[in-house]
Every structure is written in structure tokens, then in C-alpha cells.
Amino acid sequence: MKSWYLLYCKPRGEARAQQNLALQQIETYLPTLPEQITKGGKTTVKRNPLFPCYLFIYFDPLETSVSRIHSTRGVSRIIGCKEEMTAIDDSIIHTIKMREHRMLHDLKLTADGESDAPQLEEITQGGKVKFVEGPFTDLEGIFEESSGDKRCHILFEIMGQQKRVSVPRSSIKSIQDPEIK
């Protein structure tokens, strides 16, 4: 039975892996994080991988050889592929796709005019934060550092590992400790 699986790609090899898997009629999904970029008065939306080096694939391991996928250019290995394959629930993929679509739609709406974005609060390094928009909405993390005017780096736990992600500064807010005034 076909299911979603997580695939680890070679560094910056997601596009190559997607292209080569498509030639084998294997459906793929690369979640992206849309970023609005303004250069010379022209605003464009750039899509960066949400999970760099990771790609979701939809296939049936009984119909398509796992070794065939492992030998595909751009592919490193299938995550959780030891004795028994670890499938990913369809609802997780659906939720990521819906949030990605909503973020892209919201960016296109704000690209047309001036944004009345509120002043961003100051967050100290190591402070707890909560995602208020985007694919990580309602998850908590730790503020690591700012990355320019509009982005920042956040540490949080996902898939059993601590990961560092670069997100728009407007997508997080500080979580105040109730005991500290």
C-alpha cells in the first residue's frame, strides 16, 4: 500500500532527487518556506526548503524497490528504513501543504501594498518563543539569533532531534515566564 516516507537527500540535492524520482513515476513533496524579497523596488517570493536535505516520497515499498530509490541520484537514504519502513501519516503531509499554501497566499496579498506590520518585540538569545504563523504554528522553541532585519534562527525539537530553522521574525513571539516581572 502506498504511503508517505521521509527521504534524506544529499546536500542541496533535493531538486535533483525530485527530478530523478519523477522519472521513476514516484510522487515527491518538498515543503518550502516562502520568503518575500524586495530588490530594486520589485518584490518577489522565493521558496526555500522547509527541511533542508529532506524530501517526502509517496510510494509502495512492495511495488518499488527500496534499493532502486537509494541508488537514485541526489538521494542518500530513506529515514527509518532498517527492518521495517516507517510510514508518515497522510494528515501530517496534508497539514504541512495547507499551511504552506496559506503562507504563500498571505505573502502574495501583502506584496501588493505597504504592510502595516507592528513593531517587533526584542527577544534575547536563549529566550523561549512560540510560532504564531507558518508551518510550525503553536510549537515552541528557543531564540538563537537574528539573521538580518526580517529573519531569525530558532532551535526546536522535531522528529526526535533538535533542529535549527531560519524563519521570518514576524512568525514568532516571546513567551514570558509568569514568575519573572
Buried (B, 14 or more C-beta within 10 A) or exposed (E): EBBBBBBBBEEEBBEBBBEBBEEEEBEBBBBBBBBBEEEEEEBEBEBEBBBEBBBBBBBEBEEBEBEEBEEBEBBBEBBEBEEEBEBBEEEEBEEBBEBBEBBBEBBEEEBEEEEEEEEBEEBEEEBEBBBEBBBBBEBBBBBBEBEEEBBBBBBBEEEEEEEEBBBBBBBBBBBEEEEEE
